[in-house]
């Protein structure tokens, strides 16, 4: 029984780490200067609103990765999101996956 409890705890910790580390990435790259996880729109939309808007759409991860890298304007209002060309692709993908998982 003890090995089962240890394995279950390890799995729970492993499942929690990507979300936590992606929120850390959002802070590292200053995404939180314009976005909040949940709540009212600031300069950009809340991540929960992004996740809701794009839920179930085909190829949405690739679409949003490109939008984060290149920037954009008009989907959430007229305030442009600047391009994030210096953020490594792996980190952008991790951020997008995390954003789409926000409930």
DSSP file (Angstrom, degrees, kcal/mol; ACC not computed):
  #  RESIDUE AA STRUCTURE BP1 BP2  ACC     N-H-->O    O-->H-N    N-H-->O    O-->H-N    TCO  KAPPA ALPHA  PHI   PSI    X-CA   Y-CA   Z-CA
    1    1 A X     >        0   0    0      0, 0.0     4,-2.0     0, 0.0     5,-0.2   0.000 360.0 360.0 360.0 -38.7    0.0    0.0    0.0
    2    2 A X  H  >  +     0   0    0      1,-0.2     4,-2.3     2,-0.2     5,-0.2   0.908 360.0  51.8 -61.2 -43.1    2.8    2.4    0.8
    3    3 A X  H  > S+     0   0    0      1,-0.2     4,-2.6     2,-0.2    -1,-0.2   0.878 108.5  53.1 -60.9 -34.5    4.4    2.2   -2.7
    4    4 A X  H  > S+     0   0    0      2,-0.2     4,-2.6     1,-0.2    -1,-0.2   0.919 109.0  48.2 -64.4 -43.4    0.9    3.0   -4.2
    5    5 A X  H  X S+     0   0    0     -4,-2.0     4,-2.3     2,-0.2    -2,-0.2   0.907 113.0  48.1 -64.0 -42.2    0.6    6.1   -2.0
    6    6 A X  H  X S+     0   0    0     -4,-2.3     4,-2.3     2,-0.2    -2,-0.2   0.920 112.7  48.2 -64.7 -43.8    4.1    7.3   -2.9
    7    7 A X  H  X S+     0   0    0     -4,-2.6     4,-2.3     2,-0.2    -2,-0.2   0.903 111.6  49.9 -64.0 -41.3    3.4    6.7   -6.6
    8    8 A X  H  X S+     0   0    0     -4,-2.6     4,-2.2     1,-0.2    -1,-0.2   0.901 111.3  48.8 -64.4 -40.7    0.1    8.6   -6.4
    9    9 A X  H  X S+     0   0    0     -4,-2.3     4,-2.3     2,-0.2    -2,-0.2   0.899 110.7  50.9 -66.0 -39.8    1.8   11.5   -4.7
   10   10 A X  H  X S+     0   0    0     -4,-2.3     4,-2.5     2,-0.2    -2,-0.2   0.903 110.7  48.8 -64.5 -41.3    4.5   11.6   -7.3
   11   11 A X  H  X S+     0   0    0     -4,-2.3     4,-2.2     2,-0.2    -2,-0.2   0.902 110.8  50.2 -65.1 -41.0    2.0   11.6  -10.1
   12   12 A X  H  X S+     0   0    0     -4,-2.2     4,-1.5     2,-0.2    -2,-0.2   0.904 112.2  47.6 -64.1 -40.8    0.0   14.4   -8.5
   13   13 A X  H  X S+     0   0    0     -4,-2.3     4,-1.7     1,-0.2    -2,-0.2   0.919 111.2  50.5 -65.9 -43.2    3.2   16.4   -8.1
   14   14 A X  H  X S+     0   0    0     -4,-2.5     4,-0.9     1,-0.2    -2,-0.2   0.871 109.7  51.1 -63.2 -36.9    4.2   15.8  -11.7
   15   15 A X  H  X S+     0   0    0     -4,-2.2     4,-0.6     1,-0.2    -1,-0.2   0.831 111.5  48.0 -69.4 -31.7    0.8   16.9  -12.9
   16   16 A X  H  X S+     0   0    0     -4,-1.5     4,-1.9    -5,-0.2    -2,-0.2   0.787  98.6  69.9 -79.5 -28.0    1.0   20.1  -10.9
   17   17 A X  H  X S+     0   0    0     -4,-1.7     4,-3.3     1,-0.2     5,-0.3   0.895  92.4  52.8 -63.6 -44.9    4.5   21.1  -12.0
   18   18 A X  H  X S+     0   0    0     -4,-0.9     4,-2.2     1,-0.2    -1,-0.2   0.923 111.8  46.3 -59.7 -42.3    3.8   22.0  -15.7
   19   19 A X  H  X S+     0   0    0     -4,-0.6     4,-1.9     2,-0.2    -1,-0.2   0.920 115.9  46.0 -64.2 -42.6    1.0   24.4  -14.8
   20   20 A X  H  X S+     0   0    0     -4,-1.9     4,-1.9     1,-0.2    -2,-0.2   0.927 113.4  48.2 -66.3 -44.0    3.0   26.0  -12.1
   21   21 A X  H  X S+     0   0    0     -4,-3.3     4,-2.0     1,-0.2    -1,-0.2   0.849 109.6  53.5 -67.6 -31.8    6.1   26.3  -14.2
   22   22 A X  H  X S+     0   0    0     -4,-2.2     4,-2.1    -5,-0.3    -1,-0.2   0.865 106.9  50.9 -70.7 -35.1    4.1   27.8  -17.1
   23   23 A X  H  X S+     0   0    0     -4,-1.9     4,-1.6     2,-0.2    -1,-0.2   0.876 109.0  52.8 -66.0 -35.4    2.7   30.5  -14.8
   24   24 A X  H  X S+     0   0    0     -4,-1.9     4,-2.7     2,-0.2    -2,-0.2   0.897 107.3  51.5 -63.1 -40.7    6.3   31.1  -13.8
   25   25 A X  H  X S+     0   0    0     -4,-2.0     4,-2.6     2,-0.2     6,-0.3   0.900 105.0  56.0 -62.4 -40.5    7.2   31.5  -17.5
   26   26 A X  H  <>S+     0   0    0     -4,-2.1     5,-2.0     1,-0.2     6,-1.1   0.873 112.2  42.8 -60.2 -36.5    4.4   34.0  -17.9
   27   27 A X  H ><5S+     0   0    0     -4,-1.6     3,-1.4     3,-0.2    -2,-0.2   0.904 111.2  55.0 -74.2 -42.0    6.0   36.0  -15.1
   28   28 A X  H 3<5S+     0   0    0     -4,-2.7    -2,-0.2     1,-0.3    -3,-0.2   0.894 113.6  40.4 -58.0 -42.4    9.5   35.6  -16.5
   29   29 A X  T 3<5S-     0   0    0     -4,-2.6    -1,-0.3    -5,-0.1    -2,-0.2   0.250 113.6-115.7 -94.7  12.3    8.5   36.9  -19.9
   30   30 A X  T X 5S+     0   0    0     -3,-1.4     3,-1.5    -5,-0.1     4,-0.3   0.706  70.3 139.2  64.0  23.7    6.3   39.7  -18.5
   31   31 A X  G >>< +     0   0    0     -5,-2.0     4,-1.7    -6,-0.3     3,-1.6   0.839  66.3  65.5 -61.7 -31.6    3.1   38.3  -20.0
   32   32 A X  G 34 S+     0   0    0     -6,-1.1    -1,-0.3     1,-0.3    -5,-0.1   0.544  81.0  77.9 -72.6  -5.5    1.4   39.2  -16.7
   33   33 A X  G <4 S+     0   0    0     -3,-1.5    -1,-0.3     1,-0.1    10,-0.2   0.804 116.0  15.8 -68.2 -27.4    2.1   42.9  -17.4
   34   34 A X  T <4 S+     0   0    0     -3,-1.6    10,-2.8    -4,-0.3     8,-0.4   0.562 125.3  55.0-119.7 -16.2   -0.9   42.8  -19.8
   35   35 A X     <  -     0   0    0     -4,-1.7     2,-0.3     8,-0.2    11,-0.2  -0.912  55.5-161.0-125.1 148.1   -2.8   39.5  -18.9
   36   36 A X        -     0   0    0     -2,-0.3    11,-2.7     8,-0.2    12,-0.3  -0.836  27.1-125.3-115.2 161.2   -4.2   38.0  -15.7
   37   37 A X  S    S-     0   0    0     -2,-0.3    11,-2.3     1,-0.3     2,-0.3   0.967  91.7  -1.9 -70.0 -52.6   -5.0   34.4  -15.2
   38   38 A X  S    S+     0   0    0      9,-0.2     2,-0.3     8,-0.1    -1,-0.3  -0.977 103.9  49.3-137.2 149.0   -8.7   35.0  -14.2
   39   39 A X  S    S-     0   0    0     -2,-0.3     7,-0.3    -3,-0.1    10,-0.1  -0.818  88.0  -6.4 124.8-162.9  -10.7   38.1  -13.8
   40   40 A X  S    S-     0   0    0     -2,-0.3    -4,-0.1     1,-0.1     2,-0.1  -0.345  76.4 -96.0 -71.9 148.4  -11.4   41.3  -15.8
   41   41 A X        -     0   0    0      1,-0.1     4,-0.2     5,-0.1    -1,-0.1  -0.369  41.1-177.8 -59.4 135.6   -9.6   42.1  -19.0
   42   42 A X        -     0   0    0      2,-1.9    -7,-0.1    -8,-0.4    -1,-0.1   0.319  70.0 -40.2-102.1-121.8   -6.6   44.4  -18.4
   43   43 A X  S    S+     0   0    0     -9,-0.3     2,-0.2   -10,-0.2    36,-0.2   0.902 138.9  24.9 -70.0 -40.4   -4.7   45.4  -21.5
   44   44 A X  S    S-     0   0    0    -10,-2.8    -2,-1.9     1,-0.1    -8,-0.2  -0.679 104.0 -79.3-115.1 172.3   -5.1   41.9  -22.9
   45   45 A X        -     0   0    0     -2,-0.2    -9,-0.2    -4,-0.2     2,-0.1  -0.303  48.6-100.2 -71.1 154.9   -7.7   39.2  -22.2
   46   46 A X    >>  -     0   0    0     -7,-0.3     4,-1.9   -11,-0.2     3,-0.6  -0.466  31.3-120.5 -67.2 145.5   -7.6   37.0  -19.1
   47   47 A X  H 3> S+     0   0    0    -11,-2.7     4,-2.7     1,-0.3     5,-0.2   0.853 113.6  58.5 -60.0 -34.7   -6.1   33.6  -19.8
   48   48 A X  H 3> S+     0   0    0    -11,-2.3     4,-2.1   -12,-0.3    -1,-0.3   0.881 105.9  49.6 -62.5 -36.4   -9.3   31.9  -18.7
   49   49 A X  H <> S+     0   0    0     -3,-0.6     4,-2.6   -12,-0.2    -1,-0.2   0.876 109.8  50.8 -69.5 -37.5  -11.2   33.9  -21.4
   50   50 A X  H  X S+     0   0    0     -4,-1.9     4,-2.2     2,-0.2    -2,-0.2   0.943 110.7  49.0 -63.0 -47.3   -8.7   32.9  -24.0
   51   51 A X  H  X S+     0   0    0     -4,-2.7     4,-0.7    48,-0.3    -2,-0.2   0.903 113.2  47.3 -59.3 -42.3   -9.1   29.2  -23.0
   52   52 A X  H >< S+     0   0    0     -4,-2.1     3,-0.6    -5,-0.2    -1,-0.2   0.920 111.2  50.7 -65.7 -44.3  -12.9   29.5  -23.2
   53   53 A X  H 3< S+     0   0    0     -4,-2.6    -2,-0.2     1,-0.2    -1,-0.2   0.881 119.4  35.3 -62.2 -39.6  -12.8   31.3  -26.6
   54   54 A X  H >< S+     0   0    0     -4,-2.2     3,-2.0    -5,-0.2    -1,-0.2   0.375  82.8 137.2 -99.9   4.2  -10.6   28.7  -28.3
   55   55 A X  T << S+     0   0    0     -4,-0.7     3,-0.1    -3,-0.6    -3,-0.1  -0.265  78.3   3.3 -55.4 129.1  -11.9   25.6  -26.5
   56   56 A X  T 3  S+     0   0    0      1,-0.2    -1,-0.3     0, 0.0     2,-0.2   0.410  90.9 141.5  79.0  -2.0  -12.3   22.7  -28.9
   57   57 A X    X   -     0   0    0     -3,-2.0     3,-1.2     1,-0.1    -1,-0.2  -0.539  56.2-111.4 -77.1 139.1  -10.9   24.5  -32.0
   58   58 A X  T 3  S+     0   0    0      1,-0.2    -1,-0.1    -2,-0.2    -3,-0.0  -0.428  94.3   0.6 -69.5 139.4   -8.8   22.4  -34.3
   59   59 A X  T 3> S+     0   0    0     -2,-0.1     4,-1.8     1,-0.1    -1,-0.2   0.734  84.4 142.9  57.0  27.4   -5.1   23.3  -34.5
   60   60 A X  H <>  +     0   0    0     -3,-1.2     4,-2.8     1,-0.2     5,-0.3   0.857  62.8  58.8 -68.4 -34.4   -5.6   26.1  -31.9
   61   61 A X  H  > S+     0   0    0     -4,-0.2     4,-2.5     1,-0.2    -1,-0.2   0.952 108.5  44.1 -60.6 -48.4   -2.2   25.5  -30.2
   62   62 A X  H  > S+     0   0    0      1,-0.2     4,-2.1     2,-0.2    -1,-0.2   0.898 113.5  52.2 -62.5 -40.3   -0.3   26.1  -33.4
   63   63 A X  H  X S+     0   0    0     -4,-1.8     4,-1.9     1,-0.2    -1,-0.2   0.921 113.3  42.9 -61.8 -45.3   -2.4   29.1  -34.2
   64   64 A X  H  X S+     0   0    0     -4,-2.8     4,-2.7     2,-0.2     5,-0.2   0.842 109.5  56.5 -74.4 -32.7   -1.9   30.7  -30.8
   65   65 A X  H  X S+     0   0    0     -4,-2.5     4,-2.4    -5,-0.3    -1,-0.2   0.941 110.3  46.2 -59.6 -46.0    1.9   29.9  -30.8
   66   66 A X  H  X S+     0   0    0     -4,-2.1     4,-2.9     1,-0.2     5,-0.3   0.900 111.8  51.3 -62.8 -41.2    2.2   31.8  -34.0
   67   67 A X  H  X S+     0   0    0     -4,-1.9     4,-2.3     2,-0.2    -2,-0.2   0.895 110.8  48.0 -65.0 -40.3    0.1   34.7  -32.6
   68   68 A X  H  < S+     0   0    0     -4,-2.7    16,-1.1     2,-0.2    -1,-0.2   0.921 115.5  45.0 -65.9 -42.7    2.3   34.9  -29.5
   69   69 A X  H  < S+     0   0    0     -4,-2.4    15,-0.7    -5,-0.2    -2,-0.2   0.923 125.6  30.3 -66.7 -44.2    5.4   34.9  -31.6
   70   70 A X  H  < S-     0   0    0     -4,-2.9    13,-0.3    13,-0.2    -2,-0.2   0.654 102.8-134.4 -91.8 -17.2    4.2   37.4  -34.2
   71   71 A X     <  -     0   0    0     -4,-2.3     2,-0.3    -5,-0.3    11,-0.2  -0.251  23.5-155.6  84.1 178.4    1.9   39.5  -32.1
   72   72 A X  B     -A   81   0A   0      9,-1.8     9,-3.3    -4,-0.1     2,-0.3  -0.988  12.7-151.5-177.6 175.4   -1.5   40.6  -33.2
   73   73 A X        +     0   0    0     -2,-0.3     5,-0.2     7,-0.2     7,-0.1  -0.970  63.9  39.5-161.9 146.7   -4.4   43.0  -32.9
   74   74 A X  S    S+     0   0    0      3,-2.0     4,-0.1    -2,-0.3     6,-0.1   0.051  83.3  88.6 105.8 -25.8   -8.1   43.1  -33.3
   75   75 A X  S    S+     0   0    0      1,-0.2     3,-0.1     2,-0.1    -1,-0.0   0.903 108.7  19.3 -72.4 -39.7   -9.3   39.8  -31.8
   76   76 A X  S    S-     0   0    0      1,-0.4     2,-0.3     3,-0.2    -1,-0.2   0.197 133.5 -62.4-114.5  12.7   -9.7   41.2  -28.3
   77   77 A X        -     0   0    0      1,-0.1    -3,-2.0   -33,-0.0    -1,-0.4  -0.819  68.3 -61.2 131.3-173.0   -9.8   45.0  -29.1
   78   78 A X  S    S+     0   0    0     -2,-0.3     2,-0.6    -5,-0.2    -1,-0.1   0.493  94.1 104.6 -92.6  -3.0   -7.5   47.5  -30.7
   79   79 A X  S    S-     0   0    0    -36,-0.2    -5,-0.2    -3,-0.1    -3,-0.2  -0.695  71.8-132.7 -77.0 118.8   -4.6   47.3  -28.2
   80   80 A X        -     0   0    0     -2,-0.6     2,-0.6    -7,-0.1    -7,-0.2  -0.406   2.2-135.5 -75.2 147.8   -1.9   45.4  -30.1
   81   81 A X  B     -A   72   0A   0     -9,-3.3    -9,-1.8    -2,-0.1     3,-0.1  -0.908  29.9-129.0 -95.2 122.4    0.0   42.5  -28.6
   82   82 A X        -     0   0    0     -2,-0.6   -11,-0.3   -11,-0.2     2,-0.1  -0.293  29.6 -92.5 -69.1 157.2    3.6   43.0  -29.5
   83   83 A X        -     0   0    0    -13,-0.3     2,-0.2   -12,-0.1   -13,-0.2  -0.377  25.9-150.1 -66.6 148.8    5.6   40.2  -31.1
   84   84 A X    >   +     0   0    0    -16,-1.1     3,-1.0   -15,-0.7   -14,-0.1  -0.513  37.9 150.0-117.1  60.3    7.5   37.9  -28.7
   85   85 A X  T 3   +     0   0    0      1,-0.2    -1,-0.1    -2,-0.2     4,-0.1   0.691  66.7  57.3 -71.4 -20.3   10.3   36.9  -31.0
   86   86 A X  T 3  S+     0   0    0     -3,-0.2     2,-0.5     2,-0.1    -1,-0.2   0.586  81.9  98.0 -89.1  -9.1   12.9   36.5  -28.2
   87   87 A X  S <  S-     0   0    0     -3,-1.0     5,-0.1   -18,-0.1    -3,-0.1  -0.674  85.4-112.0 -79.3 125.8   10.9   33.9  -26.3
   88   88 A X     >  -     0   0    0     -2,-0.5     4,-2.3     1,-0.1     3,-0.5  -0.237  20.9-120.5 -57.7 144.3   12.1   30.4  -27.1
   89   89 A X  H  > S+     0   0    0      1,-0.2     4,-2.8     2,-0.2     5,-0.2   0.872 112.4  55.5 -54.0 -41.8    9.6   28.3  -29.1
   90   90 A X  H  > S+     0   0    0      1,-0.2     4,-2.2     2,-0.2    -1,-0.2   0.888 109.2  47.3 -61.6 -38.7    9.5   25.6  -26.4
   91   91 A X  H  > S+     0   0    0     -3,-0.5     4,-2.6     2,-0.2    -1,-0.2   0.889 110.5  51.4 -70.7 -38.5    8.5   28.2  -23.8
   92   92 A X  H  X S+     0   0    0     -4,-2.3     4,-2.7     2,-0.2    -2,-0.2   0.936 111.0  48.6 -62.1 -45.3    5.9   29.7  -26.1
   93   93 A X  H  X S+     0   0    0     -4,-2.8     4,-2.5     1,-0.2     5,-0.2   0.919 112.0  49.1 -60.6 -43.2    4.4   26.2  -26.7
   94   94 A X  H  X S+     0   0    0     -4,-2.2     4,-2.2    -5,-0.2    -1,-0.2   0.910 112.0  48.8 -63.0 -42.0    4.4   25.5  -22.9
   95   95 A X  H  X S+     0   0    0     -4,-2.6     4,-3.1     2,-0.2    -2,-0.2   0.928 111.6  48.6 -62.9 -45.5    2.7   28.9  -22.2
   96   96 A X  H  X S+     0   0    0     -4,-2.7     4,-2.6     2,-0.2    -2,-0.2   0.920 111.3  49.7 -63.5 -43.6    0.0   28.3  -24.8
   97   97 A X  H  X S+     0   0    0     -4,-2.5     4,-0.8    -5,-0.2    -1,-0.2   0.924 113.7  46.7 -60.0 -43.1   -0.7   24.8  -23.5
   98   98 A X  H >X S+     0   0    0     -4,-2.2     3,-1.0    -5,-0.2     4,-0.7   0.938 111.0  51.0 -65.0 -46.8   -1.0   26.2  -20.0
   99   99 A X  H >< S+     0   0    0     -4,-3.1     3,-1.2     1,-0.3   -48,-0.3   0.912 108.7  51.8 -57.6 -43.7   -3.2   29.1  -21.1
  100  100 A X  H 3< S+     0   0    0     -4,-2.6    -1,-0.3     1,-0.2    -2,-0.2   0.695 106.9  55.4 -68.5 -16.9   -5.6   26.7  -22.9
  101  101 A X  H << S+     0   0    0     -3,-1.0    -1,-0.2    -4,-0.8    -2,-0.2   0.584  79.7 112.7 -90.2 -10.1   -5.8   24.6  -19.7
  102  102 A X    <<        0   0    0     -3,-1.2   -51,-0.0    -4,-0.7    -3,-0.0  -0.436 360.0 360.0 -67.2 131.3   -6.9   27.5  -17.5
  103  103 A X              0   0    0     -2,-0.2    -1,-0.2   -52,-0.1   -55,-0.0   0.369 360.0 360.0-105.6 360.0  -10.5   27.0  -16.3
